[in-house]
Amino acid sequence: MSSTLPLYLQIQQHLLEKIQNGEWLPQHKIPPEEQLARDFGVSRMTANKAIHDLVQQGYLIRQAGVGTFVTDYKAESSLVEVHNIADEIRSRGHEHDCVVVVAEARNADDEISMRLGVRLGTPIFHTLILHRENGIPIQLEDRYVNPRHVPHYLTTDFHQHTPNEVLVSACPITDIEHVVEAILAESAIATLLDITTQDPCLLLIRRTWSGDQLISYARLTHPGDRYKLRSSLRTAG
């Protein structure tokens, strides 16, 4: 554990490693504050802060008089809005990074021409990007973009700016279409997401418009045990 980290963050890192590598499953009771304080040579207040922050982030839950337990934590995204995944991750106090698997210009095949509203064979941009939260894969973004509306798309450094940021800055989003499916990932996708082909996934299919222009078509695949989608609606009355 890095000695440059504040002591409470060293404890958090230790607890998160136990959770994220599967050593501590949901409902597992973690060591009490007193034991963590002894193990790390810190005050009980420091151990308490480490646990308190992980409770706030949704990884742990306290049960009065019983102890602190691992939750069935899943990252969460809205179904009714389009957010930058890097911002979502950072809002949880976590680190976002990505792996750019593909960034290319290609011609639209039958499916992409239909989904993106262009003629068969039209040149389009394609990116395949793996997004990670604290080093754990949580989304594989397979995106197709109409170059007519975002001609500079492929010149982007996607390690610094997500596709969402690029699209929103070029063409403010006015309309979105979301379709959600439960799937089993194909072998290549499962390998990138570090899951097996038997692990369930959530597939979010998204199309975005700016005015009357169809800008982008994306297939966002999430490991089902690491992600959830949320929708809320306020009705009159």
Backbone as JSON, one array per atom type, in Angstrom:
{
  "sequence": "MSSTLPLYLQIQQHLLEKIQNGEWLPQHKIPPEEQLARDFGVSRMTANKAIHDLVQQGYLIRQAGVGTFVTDYKAESSLVEVHNIADEIRSRGHEHDCVVVVAEARNADDEISMRLGVRLGTPIFHTLILHRENGIPIQLEDRYVNPRHVPHYLTTDFHQHTPNEVLVSACPITDIEHVVEAILAESAIATLLDITTQDPCLLLIRRTWSGDQLISYARLTHPGDRYKLRSSLRTAG",
  "N": [[0.84, -1.18, 0.0], [0.58, 2.22, -0.83], [2.65, 4.55, 0.75], [2.32, 7.21, 0.4], [-0.3, 7.88, 0.33], [-3.01, 9.35, 2.19], [-3.75, 8.15, 5.5], [-6.42, 7.25, 5.98], [-7.29, 6.81, 3.41], [-5.64, 4.74, 2.64], [-6.72, 2.69, 4.15], [-9.29, 2.6, 3.03], [-8.62, 1.83, 0.39], [-7.62, -0.72, 0.88], [-9.96, -2.02, 1.83], [-11.65, -1.76, -0.41], [-10.27, -3.25, -2.32], [-10.62, -5.83, -1.3], [-13.36, -6.07, -1.68], [-13.75, -5.63, -4.45], [-12.23, -7.6, -5.69], [-13.68, -9.8, -5.14], [-13.27, -11.19, -2.8], [-14.57, -10.4, -0.52], [-17.88, -10.78, -0.37], [-21.28, -9.56, -1.1], [-23.09, -8.83, 1.89], [-21.07, -9.66, 3.53], [-19.46, -9.32, 6.64], [-17.44, -6.72, 7.66], [-14.19, -6.12, 9.22], [-14.28, -4.69, 12.55], [-14.1, -1.16, 13.52], [-12.21, -0.82, 15.58], [-10.43, -2.96, 15.21], [-9.43, -2.43, 12.63], [-8.17, -0.01, 13.14], [-6.13, -0.87, 14.86], [-4.74, -2.65, 13.12], [-3.77, -0.94, 11.13], [-2.4, 0.9, 12.54], [-3.54, 3.35, 13.35], [-5.69, 6.04, 14.54], [-8.93, 5.44, 16.03], [-10.74, 7.25, 15.04], [-9.75, 7.85, 12.49], [-10.04, 5.36, 11.22], [-12.78, 5.23, 11.35], [-13.54, 7.33, 9.62], [-12.69, 6.31, 7.16], [-14.43, 4.12, 6.83], [-16.9, 5.42, 7.01], [-16.88, 7.03, 4.66], [-16.99, 5.07, 2.65], [-19.44, 3.98, 3.2], [-21.04, 6.16, 2.52], [-20.56, 6.21, -0.2], [-21.81, 3.94, -1.0], [-20.77, 1.37, -0.89], [-20.67, 0.03, 1.55], [-22.75, -0.85, 4.37], [-24.09, 0.17, 7.45], [-25.23, -1.52, 10.32], [-26.9, -0.9, 13.14], [-25.58, -1.82, 16.23], [-24.89, -4.28, 15.27], [-22.97, -4.39, 13.13], [-20.83, -3.63, 10.28], [-21.46, -4.03, 6.86], [-20.8, -5.47, 3.6], [-22.3, -4.13, 0.72], [-24.6, -4.86, -2.01], [-23.3, -3.49, -4.26], [-23.72, -1.38, -7.11], [-22.72, 0.47, -9.92], [-24.46, 3.34, -11.17], [-26.65, 4.67, -13.65], [-28.56, 7.15, -15.37], [-31.64, 6.6, -17.11], [-33.14, 8.44, -18.44], [-31.7, 10.63, -19.07], [-28.71, 11.9, -20.63], [-25.58, 11.39, -19.59], [-22.13, 12.23, -19.04], [-19.98, 9.6, -18.77], [-17.52, 9.63, -17.49], [-17.78, 11.8, -15.76], [-19.85, 10.84, -14.13], [-18.57, 8.74, -12.81], [-16.52, 10.1, -11.43], [-18.08, 11.66, -9.8], [-18.79, 9.9, -7.87], [-16.55, 9.8, -6.41], [-14.55, 8.31, -7.49], [-12.06, 6.92, -9.75], [-11.8, 7.47, -13.21], [-10.86, 5.77, -16.15], [-9.89, 4.83, -19.5], [-9.83, 2.47, -22.25], [-8.94, 2.65, -25.52], [-10.11, 0.77, -27.94], [-10.82, 0.56, -30.63], [-10.65, 3.01, -33.19], [-11.8, 4.38, -35.91], [-12.39, 5.11, -39.42], [-15.01, 4.02, -41.47], [-17.16, 2.26, -43.8], [-20.69, 2.4, -43.82], [-22.58, -0.45, -42.97], [-25.44, -2.61, -43.61], [-26.96, -2.67, -41.15], [-25.9, -0.48, -39.67], [-26.33, 1.66, -41.41], [-29.11, 1.76, -41.38], [-29.62, 2.23, -38.63], [-28.29, 4.64, -38.2], [-29.35, 6.29, -40.02], [-28.34, 6.77, -42.62], [-27.17, 6.36, -46.04], [-26.44, 3.11, -47.42], [-23.06, 2.17, -47.31], [-22.12, 4.7, -46.82], [-19.5, 6.81, -45.66], [-18.57, 6.59, -42.28], [-17.84, 7.3, -38.78], [-16.3, 5.22, -36.33], [-16.0, 4.08, -33.02], [-14.67, 2.05, -30.43], [-14.7, 1.75, -27.12], [-13.48, 1.02, -23.94], [-14.66, 1.65, -20.8], [-13.54, 2.27, -17.49], [-13.9, 1.93, -13.94], [-12.15, 2.8, -11.21], [-10.28, 1.03, -12.21], [-11.81, -1.19, -12.85], [-13.68, -2.76, -15.35], [-16.65, -1.25, -16.53], [-18.24, -0.42, -18.62], [-18.65, -1.03, -22.06], [-18.34, 0.82, -24.8], [-19.65, 1.02, -27.86], [-19.64, 2.84, -30.59], [-21.13, 4.73, -33.25], [-20.76, 7.41, -35.47], [-22.01, 10.18, -37.3], [-20.03, 11.66, -39.63], [-20.54, 14.02, -40.92], [-21.68, 15.79, -39.16], [-19.98, 15.86, -36.99], [-17.1, 16.37, -37.72], [-14.51, 16.36, -36.68], [-14.28, 14.24, -34.97], [-12.68, 11.82, -34.8], [-10.17, 12.82, -34.31], [-9.95, 13.31, -31.7], [-8.52, 13.05, -28.41], [-9.35, 10.44, -26.71], [-8.74, 9.62, -24.18], [-8.68, 11.86, -22.73], [-11.04, 13.21, -23.29], [-14.33, 12.15, -23.35], [-16.41, 10.37, -25.77], [-19.05, 11.34, -25.44], [-18.64, 13.95, -24.42], [-17.44, 15.14, -26.66], [-19.46, 14.98, -28.61], [-21.57, 16.44, -27.45], [-20.44, 18.99, -27.23], [-20.12, 19.64, -29.89], [-22.63, 19.27, -31.1], [-25.34, 20.09, -29.54], [-27.4, 17.98, -27.63], [-30.72, 17.21, -28.33], [-32.71, 15.29, -28.45], [-33.23, 11.93, -27.4], [-33.05, 8.36, -27.8], [-33.69, 5.41, -26.11], [-33.11, 1.98, -25.71], [-33.32, -0.92, -23.81], [-31.79, -4.01, -23.15], [-31.5, -7.33, -21.84], [-28.72, -9.36, -21.97], [-26.42, -12.01, -22.96], [-22.99, -11.76, -23.15], [-21.02, -11.73, -26.16], [-18.03, -13.6, -26.96], [-15.72, -11.94, -27.47], [-16.51, -9.47, -26.42], [-17.02, -10.18, -23.76], [-14.44, -10.82, -22.93], [-13.18, -8.29, -23.0], [-14.67, -6.98, -21.03], [-13.95, -8.39, -18.85], [-15.39, -10.65, -17.92], [-17.35, -13.73, -17.95], [-18.79, -15.6, -20.7], [-21.17, -16.45, -19.76], [-22.08, -14.7, -17.92], [-24.59, -12.36, -17.07], [-25.5, -9.39, -18.9], [-26.25, -5.88, -19.19], [-27.55, -4.25, -21.92], [-27.55, -1.17, -23.36], [-29.04, 0.52, -25.86], [-28.53, 3.35, -27.7], [-29.64, 6.23, -29.38], [-28.95, 9.48, -30.6], [-30.07, 12.8, -31.18], [-29.61, 16.03, -32.65], [-31.51, 18.67, -32.88], [-33.13, 18.13, -35.91], [-31.31, 16.35, -36.81], [-29.81, 13.21, -36.92], [-27.33, 12.13, -34.92], [-25.69, 10.19, -33.64], [-25.22, 6.69, -32.99], [-25.19, 4.23, -30.56], [-24.01, 1.34, -28.8], [-24.09, 0.31, -25.62], [-22.59, -1.69, -23.41], [-22.9, -3.27, -20.29], [-21.55, -5.0, -17.49], [-23.8, -7.05, -15.74], [-23.71, -7.4, -12.97], [-22.42, -5.22, -12.02], [-23.58, -2.86, -12.62], [-26.4, -0.63, -12.87], [-29.46, 0.67, -14.2], [-31.37, 3.62, -14.04], [-34.58, 5.15, -13.79], [-36.74, 7.94, -13.48], [-39.86, 9.56, -12.94], [-41.83, 12.38, -12.75], [-45.11, 12.98, -11.95], [-48.04, 14.92, -12.59], [-50.18, 16.35, -10.06]],
  "CA": [[0.0, 0.0, 0.0], [1.43, 3.38, -0.98], [2.78, 5.36, 1.96], [2.02, 8.6, 0.09], [-1.73, 8.1, 0.52], [-3.46, 9.58, 3.56], [-4.0, 6.87, 6.17], [-7.79, 6.78, 5.82], [-7.41, 6.32, 2.04], [-5.0, 3.44, 2.62], [-7.71, 1.74, 4.67], [-10.32, 2.47, 2.0], [-8.07, 1.05, -0.71], [-7.57, -2.11, 1.35], [-11.32, -2.56, 1.88], [-12.17, -1.85, -1.77], [-9.62, -4.38, -2.99], [-11.28, -7.05, -0.83], [-14.7, -6.11, -2.26], [-13.74, -5.68, -5.91], [-11.68, -8.87, -6.19], [-14.61, -10.87, -4.81], [-12.95, -11.88, -1.56], [-15.69, -10.07, 0.36], [-19.11, -10.74, -1.14], [-22.37, -8.85, -0.42], [-23.48, -9.31, 3.22], [-19.9, -9.99, 4.35], [-19.22, -8.38, 7.74], [-16.05, -6.28, 7.64], [-13.63, -5.98, 10.57], [-14.73, -3.48, 13.25], [-13.18, -0.02, 13.51], [-11.11, -1.03, 16.53], [-9.44, -3.86, 14.61], [-8.78, -1.71, 11.53], [-7.27, 0.98, 13.75], [-4.93, -1.6, 15.32], [-4.02, -3.22, 11.99], [-3.1, 0.1, 10.35], [-1.69, 1.79, 13.45], [-4.15, 4.68, 13.27], [-6.72, 6.27, 15.53], [-10.25, 4.94, 15.68], [-11.39, 8.29, 14.24], [-9.3, 7.68, 11.1], [-10.72, 4.17, 10.7], [-14.2, 5.58, 11.21], [-13.69, 8.13, 8.42], [-12.56, 5.42, 6.0], [-15.67, 3.35, 6.71], [-17.99, 6.38, 6.76], [-16.86, 7.43, 3.26], [-17.43, 3.94, 1.83], [-20.89, 3.89, 3.41], [-21.63, 7.23, 1.73], [-20.41, 5.86, -1.62], [-22.7, 2.82, -1.3], [-20.11, 0.08, -0.83], [-20.9, -0.58, 2.85], [-23.93, -0.41, 5.11], [-23.98, -0.05, 8.88], [-26.42, -2.0, 11.04], [-26.66, -0.52, 14.53], [-25.46, -2.9, 17.19], [-24.54, -5.55, 14.61], [-21.69, -4.25, 12.44], [-20.82, -3.0, 8.96], [-21.51, -5.11, 5.88], [-20.66, -5.15, 2.17], [-23.58, -4.05, 0.01], [-24.63, -5.32, -3.4], [-23.07, -2.19, -4.92], [-23.66, -1.29, -8.56], [-22.72, 1.82, -10.48], [-25.81, 3.68, -11.62], [-26.78, 5.7, -14.67], [-29.94, 7.52, -15.65], [-32.21, 6.19, -18.39], [-33.88, 9.53, -19.07], [-30.77, 11.69, -19.39], [-27.42, 11.46, -21.15], [-24.5, 11.96, -18.78], [-20.77, 11.83, -19.34], [-19.66, 8.52, -17.84], [-16.37, 10.03, -16.66], [-18.3, 12.65, -14.69], [-20.6, 9.97, -13.22], [-17.61, 8.0, -11.99], [-15.84, 11.04, -10.54], [-19.05, 12.13, -8.8], [-18.78, 8.9, -6.8], [-15.25, 9.86, -5.77], [-13.72, 7.26, -8.06], [-11.19, 7.28, -10.88], [-12.18, 6.97, -14.53], [-9.89, 5.68, -17.24], [-10.48, 4.09, -20.61], [-8.98, 1.81, -23.24], [-9.47, 2.84, -26.87], [-9.89, -0.49, -28.65], [-10.94, 0.87, -32.06], [-11.01, 4.36, -33.61], [-11.62, 4.19, -37.35], [-13.39, 5.5, -40.41], [-15.44, 2.85, -42.21], [-18.4, 2.45, -44.54], [-21.86, 1.88, -43.11], [-23.21, -1.65, -43.5], [-26.9, -2.56, -43.6], [-27.49, -2.32, -39.84], [-25.49, 0.87, -39.27], [-27.01, 2.64, -42.26], [-30.47, 1.89, -40.89], [-29.62, 2.82, -37.28], [-27.75, 5.99, -38.2], [-30.12, 7.08, -40.97], [-27.53, 7.16, -43.77], [-27.2, 5.38, -47.12], [-25.5, 2.01, -47.36], [-21.75, 2.51, -47.84], [-21.72, 6.05, -46.44], [-18.4, 6.85, -44.68], [-18.95, 6.97, -40.92], [-16.79, 7.1, -37.78], [-16.6, 4.14, -35.39], [-15.09, 3.89, -31.9], [-14.97, 1.03, -29.43], [-13.95, 2.24, -25.97], [-13.77, 0.37, -22.66], [-14.59, 2.58, -19.66], [-13.27, 1.57, -16.23], [-14.06, 2.65, -12.68], [-11.11, 2.27, -10.32], [-9.62, -0.09, -12.88], [-12.76, -2.27, -13.1], [-14.51, -2.44, -16.52], [-18.09, -1.14, -16.27], [-19.0, -0.15, -19.83], [-18.02, -1.1, -23.36], [-19.06, 1.78, -25.64], [-19.48, 0.76, -29.29], [-20.36, 4.03, -31.08], [-21.05, 5.15, -34.65], [-21.02, 8.85, -35.54], [-22.09, 10.75, -38.64], [-18.94, 12.65, -39.76], [-21.06, 15.28, -41.45], [-22.03, 16.68, -38.05], [-18.84, 15.93, -36.05], [-15.98, 15.99, -38.59], [-13.24, 16.24, -35.93], [-14.48, 13.23, -33.93], [-11.58, 10.86, -34.67], [-8.92, 13.48, -33.89], [-10.04, 13.5, -30.24], [-7.82, 12.19, -27.46], [-10.44, 9.92, -25.9], [-8.29, 9.47, -22.8], [-8.92, 13.15, -22.09], [-12.43, 13.63, -23.52], [-15.18, 11.03, -23.76], [-17.25, 10.65, -26.95], [-20.17, 12.17, -25.04], [-18.19, 15.34, -24.36], [-17.19, 15.61, -28.02], [-20.73, 15.14, -29.31], [-22.35, 17.52, -26.83], [-19.83, 20.28, -27.55], [-20.3, 19.91, -31.32], [-24.06, 19.26, -31.45], [-26.13, 19.92, -28.33], [-28.39, 16.92, -27.76], [-32.1, 17.63, -28.1], [-33.58, 14.11, -28.34], [-32.54, 10.65, -27.24], [-33.85, 7.14, -27.83], [-33.05, 4.36, -25.34], [-33.68, 0.64, -25.67], [-32.53, -1.71, -22.88], [-31.94, -5.44, -23.29], [-30.65, -8.22, -21.03], [-28.03, -10.22, -22.94], [-25.16, -12.66, -22.63], [-21.99, -11.14, -24.02], [-20.2, -12.54, -27.04], [-16.72, -13.9, -26.38], [-14.8, -10.8, -27.53], [-17.0, -8.46, -25.48], [-16.8, -10.71, -22.41], [-13.01, -10.7, -22.63], [-12.89, -6.89, -22.7], [-15.32, -6.61, -19.77], [-13.39, -9.27, -17.81], [-16.46, -11.52, -17.43], [-17.5, -14.91, -18.78], [-19.92, -15.52, -21.63], [-22.38, -16.84, -19.03], [-22.47, -13.62, -17.01], [-25.58, -11.48, -17.7], [-25.13, -8.0, -19.15], [-27.26, -4.91, -19.61], [-27.21, -3.56, -23.15], [-28.31, 0.04, -23.6], [-28.91, 1.02, -27.23], [-28.84, 4.79, -27.62], [-29.49, 7.12, -30.54], [-29.06, 10.87, -30.17], [-30.34, 13.79, -32.21], [-29.47, 17.46, -32.4], [-32.55, 19.17, -33.78], [-33.65, 17.04, -36.74], [-30.17, 15.59, -37.3], [-29.42, 12.03, -36.16], [-25.88, 12.33, -34.77], [-24.9, 9.06, -33.13], [-25.83, 5.42, -32.59], [-24.23, 3.56, -29.67], [-24.36, 0.14, -28.04], [-23.36, 0.41, -24.35], [-22.73, -2.97, -22.72], [-22.46, -3.2, -18.9], [-21.71, -6.23, -16.69], [-25.03, -6.92, -14.96], [-23.47, -7.38, -11.53], [-21.67, -4.02, -11.67], [-24.23, -1.66, -13.15], [-27.85, -0.58, -12.92], [-30.02, 1.83, -14.89], [-32.43, 4.21, -13.23], [-35.48, 6.08, -14.43], [-37.7, 8.55, -12.58], [-40.85, 10.38, -13.63], [-42.7, 13.15, -11.86], [-46.42, 13.18, -12.55], [-48.81, 16.03, -12.02], [-51.21, 15.92, -9.12]],
  "C": [[0.88, 1.24, 0.0], [1.44, 4.22, 0.3], [2.46, 6.82, 1.7], [0.53, 8.9, 0.25], [-2.03, 8.46, 1.96], [-3.89, 8.25, 4.18], [-5.43, 6.36, 5.95], [-8.01, 6.23, 4.41], [-6.71, 4.98, 1.88], [-5.97, 2.36, 3.11], [-8.8, 1.52, 3.64], [-9.84, 1.6, 0.85], [-8.02, -0.43, -0.35], [-8.96, -2.74, 1.33], [-11.89, -2.74, 0.47], [-11.54, -3.0, -2.54], [-10.28, -5.69, -2.59], [-12.65, -7.21, -1.49], [-14.62, -6.36, -3.76], [-13.11, -6.94, -6.46], [-12.53, -10.07, -5.79], [-14.3, -11.63, -3.54], [-14.03, -11.63, -0.51], [-16.94, -9.89, -0.49], [-20.17, -9.92, -0.41], [-22.81, -9.59, 0.84], [-22.29, -9.74, 4.08], [-19.7, -8.91, 5.41], [-17.74, -8.02, 7.77], [-15.52, -6.18, 9.06], [-14.11, -4.69, 11.23], [-13.66, -2.39, 13.23], [-11.97, -0.25, 14.4], [-10.02, -1.91, 15.92], [-8.7, -3.18, 13.47], [-7.79, -0.69, 12.07], [-5.98, 0.31, 14.23], [-4.09, -2.07, 14.15], [-3.22, -2.17, 11.23], [-2.35, 1.1, 11.22], [-2.2, 3.21, 13.4], [-5.16, 4.83, 14.41], [-8.04, 5.67, 15.08], [-11.0, 5.96, 14.83], [-11.02, 8.16, 12.76], [-9.97, 6.47, 10.47], [-12.19, 4.45, 10.46], [-14.43, 6.4, 9.93], [-13.62, 7.27, 7.17], [-13.86, 4.65, 5.76], [-16.84, 4.27, 6.35], [-18.05, 6.76, 5.27], [-17.35, 6.31, 2.35], [-18.92, 3.66, 2.02], [-21.58, 4.94, 2.54], [-21.59, 6.91, 0.24], [-21.23, 4.63, -2.01], [-22.06, 1.45, -1.26], [-20.43, -0.7, 0.45], [-22.2, -0.07, 3.45], [-23.74, -0.76, 6.57], [-25.31, -0.57, 9.43], [-26.16, -1.8, 12.52], [-26.64, -1.73, 15.44], [-25.04, -4.23, 16.59], [-23.17, -5.46, 13.94], [-21.87, -3.57, 11.1], [-20.63, -4.09, 7.92], [-21.31, -4.59, 4.47], [-22.04, -5.15, 1.53], [-23.46, -4.7, -1.36], [-24.5, -4.08, -4.26], [-23.05, -2.33, -6.43], [-23.58, 0.18, -8.95], [-24.08, 2.07, -11.11], [-25.78, 4.79, -12.64], [-28.25, 5.94, -14.95], [-30.37, 7.04, -17.02], [-32.84, 7.36, -19.13], [-32.99, 10.71, -19.42], [-29.5, 11.07, -19.96], [-26.33, 12.15, -20.37], [-23.16, 11.46, -19.29], [-20.34, 10.79, -18.31], [-18.46, 8.86, -16.96], [-16.82, 10.91, -15.5], [-19.08, 11.82, -13.66], [-19.65, 9.27, -12.26], [-16.92, 8.93, -10.99], [-16.78, 11.57, -9.46], [-19.17, 11.16, -7.64], [-17.45, 8.88, -6.05], [-14.28, 8.83, -6.29], [-12.95, 7.76, -9.28], [-11.7, 6.65, -12.17], [-10.95, 6.86, -15.42], [-10.51, 4.84, -18.34], [-9.4, 3.45, -21.46], [-9.65, 2.0, -24.59], [-9.11, 1.6, -27.69], [-9.88, -0.26, -30.16], [-11.28, 2.34, -32.22], [-10.74, 4.42, -35.1], [-12.71, 4.88, -38.16], [-13.73, 4.24, -41.2], [-16.71, 3.18, -42.96], [-19.54, 1.77, -43.81], [-22.39, 0.62, -43.79], [-24.72, -1.52, -43.36], [-27.44, -2.07, -42.26], [-27.17, -0.87, -39.48], [-26.16, 1.93, -40.13], [-28.44, 2.85, -41.8], [-30.51, 2.61, -39.55], [-29.21, 4.28, -37.29], [-28.45, 6.89, -39.23], [-29.3, 7.6, -42.14], [-27.63, 6.07, -44.83], [-26.15, 4.3, -46.9], [-24.18, 2.43, -48.01], [-21.28, 3.91, -47.51], [-20.54, 6.01, -45.46], [-18.91, 7.33, -43.32], [-17.75, 6.75, -40.0], [-17.25, 6.04, -36.78], [-15.54, 4.12, -34.29], [-15.6, 2.78, -31.0], [-14.08, 1.34, -28.23], [-14.43, 1.54, -24.7], [-13.58, 1.39, -21.54], [-14.43, 1.78, -18.36], [-13.43, 2.51, -15.04], [-13.12, 2.02, -11.66], [-10.48, 1.01, -10.9], [-10.53, -1.25, -13.24], [-13.62, -1.91, -14.32], [-15.99, -2.36, -16.15], [-18.9, -0.82, -17.52], [-18.12, -0.32, -21.06], [-18.88, -0.28, -24.31], [-18.7, 1.55, -27.11], [-20.31, 1.82, -30.03], [-20.07, 4.31, -32.55], [-21.52, 6.59, -34.75], [-21.06, 9.29, -36.99], [-21.04, 11.85, -38.78], [-19.41, 14.01, -40.26], [-21.28, 16.3, -40.33], [-20.88, 16.85, -37.05], [-17.58, 15.53, -36.81], [-14.67, 15.77, -37.87], [-13.27, 15.07, -34.93], [-13.25, 12.34, -33.72], [-10.25, 11.5, -34.29], [-8.88, 13.69, -32.39], [-9.1, 12.56, -29.5], [-8.87, 11.67, -26.49], [-10.03, 9.58, -24.47], [-8.55, 10.75, -22.0], [-10.38, 13.6, -22.2], [-13.23, 12.43, -24.02], [-15.94, 11.39, -25.04], [-18.44, 11.55, -26.61], [-19.79, 13.64, -25.0], [-18.0, 15.93, -25.75], [-18.5, 15.9, -28.74], [-21.52, 16.33, -28.77], [-21.78, 18.89, -27.19], [-20.05, 20.64, -29.02], [-21.76, 20.09, -31.69], [-24.88, 19.04, -30.19], [-27.27, 18.93, -28.53], [-29.78, 17.45, -27.42], [-33.04, 16.46, -27.88], [-32.72, 12.86, -28.2], [-33.55, 9.51, -27.35], [-33.06, 6.06, -27.1], [-33.82, 3.06, -25.47], [-32.76, -0.2, -24.79], [-32.83, -3.19, -23.09], [-31.06, -6.16, -22.27], [-30.04, -9.23, -22.0], [-26.93, -11.03, -22.24], [-24.14, -12.17, -23.64], [-21.32, -12.16, -24.93], [-18.79, -12.64, -26.46], [-15.8, -12.68, -26.36], [-15.21, -9.71, -26.55], [-16.75, -8.91, -24.05], [-15.34, -10.57, -22.0], [-12.66, -9.26, -22.25], [-13.47, -6.48, -21.35], [-14.83, -7.45, -18.59], [-14.51, -10.06, -17.11], [-16.47, -12.78, -18.28], [-18.7, -14.73, -19.71], [-21.23, -15.96, -20.98], [-22.85, -15.77, -18.07], [-23.47, -12.68, -17.71], [-25.06, -10.05, -17.83], [-26.38, -7.17, -19.42], [-26.75, -4.21, -20.86], [-28.13, -2.37, -23.32], [-28.01, 0.51, -25.02], [-29.39, 2.46, -27.24], [-28.65, 5.45, -28.99], [-29.74, 8.54, -30.07], [-29.22, 11.79, -31.37], [-29.96, 15.18, -31.7], [-30.39, 18.15, -33.4], [-33.11, 18.01, -34.57], [-32.54, 16.17, -37.31], [-29.83, 14.42, -36.36], [-27.89, 11.99, -36.11], [-25.13, 11.03, -34.51], [-25.79, 7.87, -32.8], [-24.8, 4.67, -31.76], [-24.84, 2.34, -29.02], [-23.48, 0.12, -26.8], [-23.62, -0.86, -23.55], [-22.1, -2.88, -21.33], [-22.56, -4.58, -18.26], [-22.89, -6.08, -15.74], [-24.81, -6.84, -13.47], [-22.72, -6.14, -11.08], [-22.42, -2.74, -12.01], [-25.74, -1.77, -13.05], [-28.27, 0.71, -13.61], [-31.24, 2.32, -14.12], [-33.28, 5.16, -14.06], [-36.43, 6.64, -13.38], [-38.61, 9.46, -13.37], [-41.72, 11.08, -12.6], [-44.03, 13.4, -12.57], [-47.14, 14.32, -11.87], [-49.81, 15.49, -11.03], [-50.72, 15.92, -7.69]]
}
